Amino acid sequence: MHLESLPLFPQFMRVLCSYRISSFQVSDILAKVILLGVENNNINYQNIYRLVQRLVKKGYLIIDATKNPYTTYTETDEMMNLRDQFCNEPNDTIDKLIDEQNKLKLEILNLSNEIEMYEELKKSYPDLQFKIEQLKENSKKQIDYLKSKYNALSSLIKYIS
C-alpha cells in the first residue's frame, strides 16, 4: 500500500510541509493535524500513528533512542525527498492568490478615486464638509487595511513560489 492511500495522508503531509520534525511525539503531530480541522479521536490518533510507523519503516523518520519515557521521532535527510514529492504548492493556489491580489489592487484604486471625489464634493457642498470628511477618513482607513492585506499576499506569493 502506498503512503498516499493511507487515511489522513493529505493532512499529515501538510504538517510535514510546514514543520521540521525533531523530537516529536505522535500526539504532537496529531495536535498539528487537528488544527487542519480533523476530529480529535482515537481512530485518527491510530491513523497518524500508522503513518509515523510507515515513515520510520521507509527511513524518513527515526526513533529517538535517548528520549524517555515517551517515544519521539526525528526526521532523516530522506524526508526532504518526500517533501519534494508532495509539498509543491499547486499553480492554481498561486493563481487564486494572484487573482485576489489583483482584486485588492483594483479596490485600492477605486477607493483612491473615491477620496478624490470627496474633495470635489466638499467644494460643491460646503455645509456637508464634516460628513464628507468622515467618509473620506473611513476610506483612507480602508485603503490602509487593503494595502496591508495586499502586501501580505505579495509576501505569501513570493514565499511559496
N, C-alpha and C positions, 0 to 999 in steps of 0.2 A: 504494500500500500504506500502510495506517495504521500509526502508530507502535506501537499496542498489539499488532499482529500480528507484530512483529519478535521474533526469538529473544532471550531474556533480558530482555525489556522489564519484566516484573514486578520482577525483582531490581534492574535498573537504576533503576527508579523508587523502590524502597525506599532506595537510596543517595541519589538526588536529594532524597528527602523528609527525609533525615537530615543531609545536608551541604549547605553553600553552596559551589558550585563556583567556585574562584578560583585560577587558575594551576595547574590540574590537568592532568596528562598522562593519556593513555588508560590507561597502566599503573597510575596512582593509582586511577582509577575501578575498573579490574579488580580491584585488591587489595581494595577495599571490597566488591565483588560476591562475591569468593571467600570472604569472611567469612560470607556467607549460605549457604555450602555448595555453591557452584558449582565445578566442577572447573577447575583451572588448566591450560589447554591453549591451543594456538594457535587452535583453532576458536572458543573462547569469547572470546579476545582480538579476533579478527576481528569477531565479533558485536557486542562493545562498541564497537569502532572504527566500525562501520557506524551504530550508534545515535548515537554522538557526531557523526558526519558529518551524519546526518539532522537532529539538533538544531541544528547550525551552519546547515544549509541553510534550516531553518524559522525561524531567528533567535532561538533560545533560548540558544545559546552563541555566543561569538565566539572567534576565534583570537587569542591574544596575540601581537602583532607584535614586541614588544621582547624576548621571551624566546628566547634561543638557547642551545644548539644544538638543543633539542628543542621540538616544538610543544606548547604548553599552551593550555588553554581556560578561559574565564571566562564565567559566566552573565550574561545580559542581564536587564533588568526583565521581559521576556516570560516568563522562567522561572517567575515567581510564578503566571501564568495556568495553566501546565502543572501546577504543584504543586496549585493549587486544584482542578484537574480530576481528578488521580489520587492525591492524598495524604490523602484523608479516611479516617480510621480507621473501619472498618465498625462499626455498632452492635453486632453480635454479638461482636466482640472486647471492646468495653467491657462488654457484659453478662457475658461469661466472667470478666472481671476482677472485676466486682462480685460474681458468684457465689462466686469464690474468696475474696474479702474477707469475705463473709458466713460461709463455712465456717470461716475463721480466727477470726472473732468468736465463733462457737459453740464452737470448740475451746478458745479462751482462757477462756470462761465455764465449760466443763466442767472444765478444769484448776484454775480458781479454787475450784470446788466440791470438787474432789478434795483440795485443800490444806486446806480446812476440815474435811473428813472425817479427814484425818491427825491433826488436833488432837484430835478426839474419840477416835481410836484410841490416841493416846498416853496418854490418861487411862484408857482401858479396859485397855490392855496396857503397863503401866509397864516391864516387862522388855524390851520391844522398842522403847523410845523412840529409841535411837540409829539403828536401821534405819529406823524411820518418819521420823525427821528427815532421813535421807539421801534417802529418796524425796521428801519434801517439798521439799528443796533442788533436786533434779533437776526437779521440776515447776515450781518458780519459774524456773529457767534456761530451761526450755522455753517458759514464758509470755513471758519477756523476748524470746526469739527470735521467737516468733509475733507479738508486738506490733510488733517492728521490721519484720517482713515485712508486717504489716497497714498500717503507716504508709507503707512503700514503695509498696504497691499504691494507697493513697489518693493519694499524690503523683503516681503514674503516671496514674491515672484523671483527676485534675484537669488534668494537663498535656495529655493527648490529647483532652479533652472540649472 
